[in-house]
Amino acid sequence: MFIKRDRNEIREIRHARVRKKISGTPEMPRLSVYRSNKHIQAQIIDDVKGATLVSASTMDPELKGKLEEVDKKGAAKLVGKLIGERAVQAGIKTVVFDRGGYVYTGRVAEVAAGAREAGLEF
């Protein structure tokens, strides 16, 4: 019997499959991306401790003034740059990229590009 699933359920299944293989360590934490229709969020997570080390989002007060003049992809790149800068300040240089089950294109790719511009390696 065929079970009808929506796009988000399929994404969650894909994300669970990827998360079996990807894990953040203290030496190389995980850069996780979450995307909604309006916002994008990124966190750098140490899975051994179970703690978020650095986070950034389009809801961040630091980005509020800059978001009016850019589209969603531009906002995603700003979030990537912000999380990259915060990670470098926290002493994090290399990360494992977790795309959250999303296709690596559009806003997800822009977060990665912004983080790379800020100095993160992955």
PAZAPA-4460 file (N, C-alpha, C; in steps of 0.05 Angstrom, whole numbers, plus 32768, in hexadecimal, padded with zeros to 4 digits):
% residues 122
    n_x    n_y    n_z   ca_x   ca_y   ca_z    c_x    c_y    c_z   seq   type   mol
   8011   7FE8   8000   8000   8000   8000   8012   8019   8000     1      M     A
   800B   802C   7FF0   801B   8044   7FEC   8013   8059   8001     2      F     A
   8027   8064   800F   8022   8079   8023   8029   8094   8016     3      I     A
   8015   80A6   8017   801A   80C1   800C   8028   80D2   8021     4      K     A
   803F   80DD   8019   804E   80EE   802C   8051   810A   8020     5      R     A
   8052   811E   8031   8057   8139   8026   8075   813E   8025     6      D     A
   807C   8155   801A   8098   815B   8015   80A9   815C   802E     7      R     A
   809D   8166   8044   80AD   8168   805C   80B2   814D   8069     8      N     A
   809F   813B   8067   80A3   8120   8072   80BA   8112   8062     9      E     A
   80BA   8115   8048   80CF   810A   8037   80EA   8116   803F    10      I     A
   80EA   8131   8043   8103   813E   804B   810D   8134   8066    11      R     A
   80FA   812F   8079   8102   8125   8094   810E   8109   8091    12      E     A
   8103   80F8   8080   810E   80DE   807C   812A   80E0   8070    13      I     A
   812D   80F1   805C   8148   80F5   8050   815C   8100   8064    14      R     A
   8153   8112   8075   8164   811E   808A   816D   8109   809E    15      H     A
   815B   80F7   80A6   8162   80E2   80B9   8176   80CF   80AD    16      A     A
   8173   80C9   8093   8186   80B8   8085   81A2   80C4   8084    17      R     A
   81A3   80DE   807F   81BD   80EC   807E   81C9   80EE   809A    18      V     A
   81B8   80F3   80AE   81C2   80F7   80C9   81CE   80DE   80D5    19      R     A
   81C8   80C6   80CA   81D5   80AE   80D3   81F3   80AE   80CE    20      K     A
   81FA   80BD   80B9   8216   80BD   80B0   8225   80D6   80B9    21      K     A
   8217   80ED   80BD   8224   8106   80C3   8220   810C   80E1    22      I     A
   8236   8112   80EF   8235   8119   810B   824A   812E   8111    23      S     A
   8243   8141   8122   8256   8156   8129   8266   814E   8141    24      G     A
   8280   8153   8140   8292   814E   8156   829D   8168   8161    25      T     A
   82AA   8168   8178   82B6   8181   8181   82CA   818D   816E    26      P     A
   82D9   817B   8160   82ED   8185   814D   82E0   818F   8133    27      E     A
   82CA   8182   812A   82BD   8189   8111   829E   8188   8116    28      M     A
   8293   819D   8120   8276   819D   8126   8266   819E   810C    29      P     A
   824C   819A   8110   8239   8198   80F9   822B   81B3   80F5    30      R     A
   822B   81BD   80DC   821D   81D5   80D4   8202   81CC   80C9    31      L     A
   81ED   81D0   80D8   81D2   81C7   80D1   81C1   81DE   80C6    32      S     A
   81B2   81D9   80B1   81A2   81EE   80A4   8185   81E6   80A6    33      V     A
   8174   81F8   80AE   8157   81F4   80AE   814A   820B   809D    34      Y     A
   8139   8204   808B   812D   8217   8079   810F   8216   807C    35      R     A
   8102   822D   807F   80E5   822E   807E   80DD   8240   8067    36      S     A
   80C4   8245   8063   80BB   8256   804C   80C5   8272   8050    37      N     A
   80C6   827C   8068   80CD   8298   806D   80EA   829C   8077    38      K     A
   80F4   8289   8086   810E   828D   8094   8121   8276   808E    39      H     A
   813A   827B   8096   814F   8266   8094   815F   8268   80AE    40      I     A
   8166   8250   80B9   8175   824F   80D2   818D   823D   80CE    41      Q     A
   81A3   8243   80DB   81BB   8233   80DA   81C6   8230   80F6    42      A     A
   81D0   8219   80FD   81DC   8214   8117   81F5   8204   8113    43      Q     A
   8208   8208   8125   8220   81F7   8126   821E   81E7   8140    44      I     A
   821D   81CD   813D   8216   81BB   8153   822C   81A7   8158    45      I     A
   8232   81A4   8172   8244   818E   817B   8232   8177   8184    46      D     A
   8230   8162   8174   821E   814C   817A   8227   813B   8191    47      D     A
   8241   813C   8198   824B   812C   81AF   8240   8138   81C9    48      V     A
   8241   8152   81CB   8235   8160   81E3   8217   8164   81E0    49      K     A
   820E   8164   81C8   81F1   816A   81C3   81EC   8188   81C7    50      G     A
   81FF   8199   81BF   81FC   81B5   81C4   8200   81C6   81AA    51      A     A
   81F0   81DB   81A8   81F4   81EE   8192   820A   8201   819A    52      T     A
   821E   8203   8189   8235   8215   818F   8230   8231   8184    53      L     A
   8225   8233   816C   8221   824D   815F   8207   824A   814F    54      V     A
   81F8   8260   814D   81E0   8260   813C   81DC   827B   812F    55      S     A
   81CD   827A   8119   81C5   8293   810B   81AB   828E   80FC    56      A     A
   819C   82A3   80F8   8182   82A0   80EB   817A   82BA   80DE    57      S     A
   8167   82B9   80CC   815C   82D2   80C0   814D   82E2   80D5    58      T     A
   8146   82D6   80EB   8138   82E3   8101   814B   82F1   8115    59      M     A
   8165   82EE   810F   817A   82F9   8120   8179   8318   8120    60      D     A
   817A   8325   8137   8179   8342   8138   818F   834F   8128    61      P     A
   81A6   8342   8126   81BD   834D   8117   81B8   8350   80F9    62      E     A
   81A5   833F   80EF   819F   8340   80D2   8186   834F   80CB    63      L     A
   8176   8357   80DE   815C   8362   80D9   815C   837A   80C5    64      K     A
   816F   838C   80C8   8170   83A3   80B6   8179   839D   809A    65      G     A
   8188   8388   8097   8194   8381   807C   8181   8371   806B    66      K     A
   816C   8365   8076   815C   8352   8068   8147   835F   8055    67      L     A
   8141   8378   805A   812D   8385   8049   8136   8388   802C    68      E     A
   8150   838B   8027   8159   8391   800C   8162   8378   7FFD    69      E     A
   8160   8360   8009   8169   8347   7FFB   8151   8334   7FF9    70      V     A
   8154   8321   7FE6   8140   830C   7FE3   8147   82F5   7FF6    71      D     A
   8138   82DE   7FF4   813D   82C8   8007   8159   82BC   8004    72      K     A
   8162   82BA   7FEB   817D   82AF   7FE7   8193   82C1   7FF2    73      K     A
   818F   82DB   7FEF   81A1   82EF   7FFB   81A1   82ED   8019    74      G     A
   8189   82EA   8025   8187   82E7   8042   8195   82CE   804B    75      A     A
   8193   82B8   803C   81A0   829F   8043   81BE   82A3   8043    76      A     A
   81C8   82B2   8030   81E5   82B7   802E   81EE   82C7   8046    77      K     A
   81DE   82DB   804E   81E5   82EB   8066   81E5   82DA   807F    78      L     A
   81D3   82C7   8081   81D2   82B4   8098   81EC   82A3   8098    79      V     A
   81F4   829A   8080   820C   828A   807E   8225   829A   8086    80      G     A
   8226   82B3   807E   823D   82C4   8085   823D   82C8   80A4    81      K     A
   8225   82CE   80AF   8223   82D3   80CC   822C   82BB   80DC    82      L     A
   8222   82A3   80D4   822A   828B   80E4   8247   8285   80E0    83      I     A
   8252   828A   80C8   826F   8286   80C4   8280   8299   80D5    84      G     A
   8278   82B2   80D6   8286   82C5   80E7   8285   82BD   8105    85      E     A
   826D   82B5   810E   826A   82AE   812A   827A   8294   8130    86      R     A
   827B   8282   811D   828B   8269   8121   82A8   826F   8122    87      A     A
   82B2   8280   8111   82CF   8287   8111   82D6   8295   812C    88      V     A
   82C4   82A6   8136   82C8   82B3   814F   82C9   829F   8166    89      Q     A
   82B9   8289   8164   82B8   8274   8178   82CF   8260   8175    90      A     A
   82E0   8264   8160   82F6   8252   815D   82F0   8239   814C    91      G     A
   82DA   8239   813D   82D3   8223   812C   82DC   8229   8110    92      I     A
   82EB   8217   8104   82F5   821C   80E9   82EA   8209   80D5    93      K     A
   82E6   81EF   80DC   82DB   81DB   80CA   82C2   81D0   80D5    94      T     A
   82AF   81CB   80C3   8295   81BF   80CB   828D   81AA   80B7    95      V     A
   8279   819A   80BF   826C   8187   80AD   8251   8193   80A6    96      V     A
   824B   8195   808C   8233   81A2   8083   821B   818F   8082    97      F     A
   8206   8196   8091   81ED   8186   8092   81D7   8196   8085    98      D     A
   81CF   818E   806D   81BC   819E   805E   819F   819A   8067    99      R     A
   819B   8189   807B   8181   8186   8087   816D   8177   8076   100      G     A
   8177   8167   8062   8165   8159   8051   815C   8169   8039   101      G     A
   8164   8182   8038   815C   8194   8021   8170   818F   800A   102      Y     A
   8167   8195   7FF2   8178   8194   7FDB   818D   81AA   7FDD   103      V     A
   81A6   81A3   7FD5   81BC   81B7   7FD7   81BA   81CA   7FC0   104      Y     A
   81A8   81DC   7FC1   81A5   81F1   7FAC   8196   8208   7FB9   105      T     A
   8195   821F   7FAC   8186   8235   7FB6   8190   8240   7FD0   106      G     A
   817D   8242   7FE3   8184   824F   7FFD   8197   823E   800E   107      R     A
   8195   8223   800C   81A8   8212   801B   81C4   8216   8011   108      V     A
   81C8   8217   7FF7   81E2   821B   7FEB   81ED   8237   7FF2   109      A     A
   81DB   824B   7FF4   81E3   8266   7FFA   81ED   8268   8017   110      E     A
   81E1   8259   802A   81EB   8258   8045   8208   824D   8045   111      V     A
   820C   8238   8036   8227   822B   8035   823B   823F   8029   112      A     A
   8233   824D   8013   8245   8260   8006   824C   8277   8019   113      A     A
   8238   8281   8028   823D   8297   803B   8250   828E   8051   114      G     A
   824C   8275   805B   825D   826B   8070   827A   8268   8066   115      A     A
   827D   825E   804D   8298   825B   8042   82A5   8277   803F   116      R     A
   8296   828B   8036   82A1   82A6   8034   82AB   82B0   804E   117      E     A
   829D   82A9   8064   82A5   82B3   807E   82BD   82A4   808A   118      A     A
   82C5   828E   807D   82DE   8281   8086   82DA   8264   8090   119      G     A
   82C2   8259   808F   82BE   823E   8097   82C6   822B   8080   120      L     A
   82D0   8214   8088   82D7   81FF   8074   82C6   81E7   8078   121      E     A
   82BC   81DC   8062   82AE   81C2   8063   82AC   81B6   8048   122      F     A
***
